[in-house]
Amino acid sequence: MRQLCAGNPVTIEAAHALLSEQDIEVRLFDEATARAQGGFSFRRPVSELWIVNDADLPRAAALVAEFLAGRRPAADRREPWKCPACGQTISGQFTECWNCVLDPDEDDPRRNPEAKCDECGYLLYRLPERRCPECGTEF
């Protein structure tokens, strides 16, 4: 077992989650927890991330370095997009419009200001759910 990195507990916890998702066995040691169990320190809390299997160290180091550099995996990167319903420009990290809660890749009648419920004729434009609030019909 070898230490990979140490630092801000929030950042180290995020790196811990990233490596766990990649099936890399890690251990998190937290100085703040140690103090709560009887230790005392005037320093800021520091967390340590340890890799259980030494063979995983190169891959883990590369993943954490990329994470700390602020990069997301290429598959997760998207360009900013404009919501076709309301015209808001949305950051590429989001998959739904924050303003009207619509997915840009989905054919959705809530984008059309003229769309009406097939059962009762209620206007569907910009509804928060895919269910008519008047008659309960899903669309």
URKAWO-V21214 format. One record per pair of residues at least 24 apart in sequence whose C-alpha atoms are under 10 Angstrom apart, sorted by the first residue. I is the first residue (numbers start at 1). GAP is how many residues later the second one is. D is the distance in Angstrom with one decimal. If there is no record, write none. Layout:
BEGIN
i:I gap:GAP d:D
i:I gap:GAP d:D
END
This chain:
BEGIN
i:1 gap:24 d:10.0
i:1 gap:25 d:8.9
i:1 gap:26 d:9.0
i:1 gap:49 d:6.5
i:1 gap:50 d:5.5
i:1 gap:51 d:4.4
i:1 gap:52 d:5.9
i:1 gap:53 d:6.1
i:1 gap:54 d:9.8
i:1 gap:56 d:9.3
i:2 gap:24 d:9.6
i:2 gap:25 d:9.8
i:2 gap:47 d:8.7
i:2 gap:48 d:5.4
i:2 gap:49 d:5.4
i:2 gap:50 d:6.7
i:2 gap:51 d:7.9
i:2 gap:52 d:6.6
i:2 gap:55 d:7.9
i:3 gap:24 d:9.1
i:3 gap:25 d:9.7
i:3 gap:26 d:9.9
i:3 gap:45 d:7.0
i:3 gap:46 d:5.9
i:3 gap:47 d:4.1
i:3 gap:48 d:6.2
i:3 gap:49 d:8.8
i:3 gap:51 d:9.7
i:3 gap:54 d:9.1
i:4 gap:44 d:7.6
i:4 gap:45 d:5.6
i:4 gap:46 d:5.3
i:4 gap:47 d:6.4
i:4 gap:48 d:10.0
i:4 gap:53 d:7.4
i:4 gap:54 d:9.7
i:4 gap:56 d:8.0
i:4 gap:57 d:6.8
i:4 gap:60 d:8.8
i:5 gap:42 d:8.4
i:5 gap:43 d:5.9
i:5 gap:44 d:5.4
i:5 gap:45 d:7.2
i:5 gap:46 d:9.5
i:5 gap:56 d:8.7
i:5 gap:59 d:8.7
i:5 gap:60 d:9.9
i:6 gap:24 d:9.4
i:6 gap:40 d:6.6
i:6 gap:41 d:5.4
i:6 gap:42 d:4.2
i:6 gap:43 d:6.1
i:6 gap:44 d:8.9
i:7 gap:37 d:9.5
i:7 gap:38 d:8.2
i:7 gap:39 d:5.1
i:7 gap:40 d:5.5
i:7 gap:41 d:6.7
i:7 gap:42 d:8.9
i:8 gap:36 d:8.6
i:8 gap:37 d:7.2
i:8 gap:38 d:5.6
i:8 gap:39 d:6.3
i:8 gap:40 d:8.9
i:9 gap:35 d:9.8
i:9 gap:36 d:7.0
i:9 gap:37 d:5.9
i:9 gap:38 d:4.9
i:9 gap:39 d:8.1
i:9 gap:40 d:9.7
i:10 gap:36 d:9.5
i:10 gap:37 d:8.5
i:11 gap:36 d:8.9
i:11 gap:56 d:9.5
i:11 gap:57 d:8.2
i:12 gap:34 d:8.8
i:12 gap:35 d:6.3
i:12 gap:36 d:7.0
i:12 gap:37 d:6.7
i:12 gap:52 d:9.4
i:12 gap:56 d:9.6
i:13 gap:34 d:8.0
i:13 gap:35 d:9.2
i:13 gap:36 d:8.3
i:14 gap:50 d:9.6
i:14 gap:53 d:9.0
i:14 gap:54 d:9.8
i:15 gap:34 d:8.2
i:15 gap:45 d:9.4
i:15 gap:48 d:8.5
i:15 gap:49 d:6.2
i:15 gap:50 d:9.5
i:15 gap:52 d:7.3
i:15 gap:53 d:8.3
i:16 gap:32 d:9.6
i:16 gap:33 d:6.9
i:16 gap:34 d:9.1
i:16 gap:35 d:9.8
i:16 gap:44 d:10.0
i:16 gap:48 d:9.0
i:18 gap:42 d:9.3
i:18 gap:45 d:8.1
i:18 gap:46 d:8.0
i:18 gap:49 d:8.4
i:19 gap:32 d:9.3
i:19 gap:37 d:10.0
i:19 gap:40 d:9.4
i:19 gap:41 d:6.7
i:19 gap:42 d:9.6
i:19 gap:44 d:7.5
i:19 gap:45 d:7.9
i:20 gap:40 d:10.0
i:22 gap:37 d:9.7
i:22 gap:38 d:8.8
i:22 gap:41 d:9.2
i:23 gap:33 d:9.7
i:24 gap:27 d:7.6
i:24 gap:28 d:8.2
i:24 gap:29 d:8.1
i:24 gap:31 d:9.9
i:24 gap:32 d:6.6
i:24 gap:33 d:9.0
i:24 gap:35 d:8.8
i:24 gap:36 d:7.3
i:25 gap:25 d:8.8
i:25 gap:26 d:6.3
i:25 gap:27 d:5.6
i:25 gap:28 d:7.0
i:25 gap:31 d:8.3
i:25 gap:35 d:9.7
i:26 gap:24 d:5.6
i:26 gap:25 d:4.6
i:26 gap:26 d:5.5
i:26 gap:27 d:8.3
i:26 gap:30 d:9.6
i:26 gap:34 d:9.4
i:27 gap:24 d:6.5
i:27 gap:25 d:6.9
i:83 gap:28 d:9.1
i:84 gap:27 d:7.0
i:84 gap:28 d:9.2
i:85 gap:24 d:9.8
i:85 gap:25 d:7.9
i:85 gap:26 d:4.6
i:85 gap:27 d:6.9
i:85 gap:28 d:8.3
i:85 gap:40 d:8.7
i:85 gap:41 d:7.9
i:86 gap:25 d:8.0
i:86 gap:40 d:8.8
i:99 gap:27 d:9.2
i:100 gap:25 d:9.3
i:100 gap:26 d:5.8
i:100 gap:27 d:7.8
i:100 gap:28 d:7.3
i:101 gap:25 d:7.8
i:101 gap:26 d:8.5
i:101 gap:27 d:6.5
i:101 gap:28 d:8.8
i:102 gap:24 d:8.1
i:102 gap:25 d:9.3
i:102 gap:26 d:8.4
i:102 gap:27 d:9.6
i:108 gap:31 d:8.6
i:109 gap:30 d:8.0
i:110 gap:29 d:9.5
END
